[in-house]
Amino acid sequence: MLSIKQPIPGRFFILRLNDWTVPYDGGSCDDLLEDEYGGNRFLIPVACTISTDDAVRVLSHFVSCRELWPGVPWQSWSDLPLPTDYPHEG
């Protein structure tokens, strides 16, 4: 299952829910966008957003092949270089 957010115009955040895999361009995760997830505040690294065109490709590929489109790099959320002050639950 995929979760899709558009935190800013023209940029999408896609999360594969079963393993928390996200697009990641390899850049810094210091630049964050504030959004909500499940009614709670959620900070999305800009480095984990993709263009509208890439989002369409990701979704089309996922629907037809049931796998992540290899045209963007993917990373486990737990392996992202999040800032040390990134809010963690628990």
N, C-alpha and C positions, 0 to 999 in steps of 0.2 A: 504494500500500500504506500502511496505517496501523499505527502502533505504539500500544498502549494500556497505560498504567500506572495503578495506583491507589496513589499514594504515601502517602495518608492516607484514612481512612474518609470516604466521601461526596464525595471530590474525585478527578477523573481528569485525567491528562495524556495528550493525544493528539498524536502526531507524524506528519505525512505524510512518509514516508521519501524520496520522490523529490526533494523540494526543501526539506526540513526546515522545514515550515510548522507553526506551533503556534497554539492559541488564545491570545489575549493581551488582557487587559482594559484595557490602557493604563496600568496602575499601575506602581509601583516594582518592580524585580526584585531588590531587596535581601533580601527575605524568601525564603529558600531551603529546600527540603525535600531531604533526602539520600535517594537511592534507588540503584539499580544499573541499568545498561543494558549488555547483553552481557557481564555478569560484572564490569564495571568501575563504580567509584563515579561517580554522576551526580547533579548538583545541579539541581533543578527549581524555577524561580521560582513562588511561589504564584500570582502574577499570570497564569501560564500554565496554571492548573488550572481545570476547570469542574465544575459540579454533576453528580450522577448523571443527573438528568433531561436536561440538555443533552448529556451523553455519549451517552445512548440516542438522542437526536435526531440527533446527528452521525453515529453509526454506522448508523442506519436510513437516513438520507439518502444516505450514502456507498454503502451496499449497493445501494440502488435507483437512484441517479442517477450514481454514480461521480464525485461531486464533493463538495467540502466544504460542509457546511450553512451557509447565510448567516446563521443566527440567532446566531452568536457571531463576534466579530471575530478575524481570523487575521493572523499576522505571520510573516515569515521569521525564523528563529532568528538569523541574522546581523545583523538589524536591531534586536534586542532591546537595551534599555539595561541590559545586564548590569553588575554591579559591576566596578570596575577590578581587584579581586583575584579575580575569578571564574577558576577553574582552566581553562586552555586546554591542549589536547594539542599536542605538536609543538614 
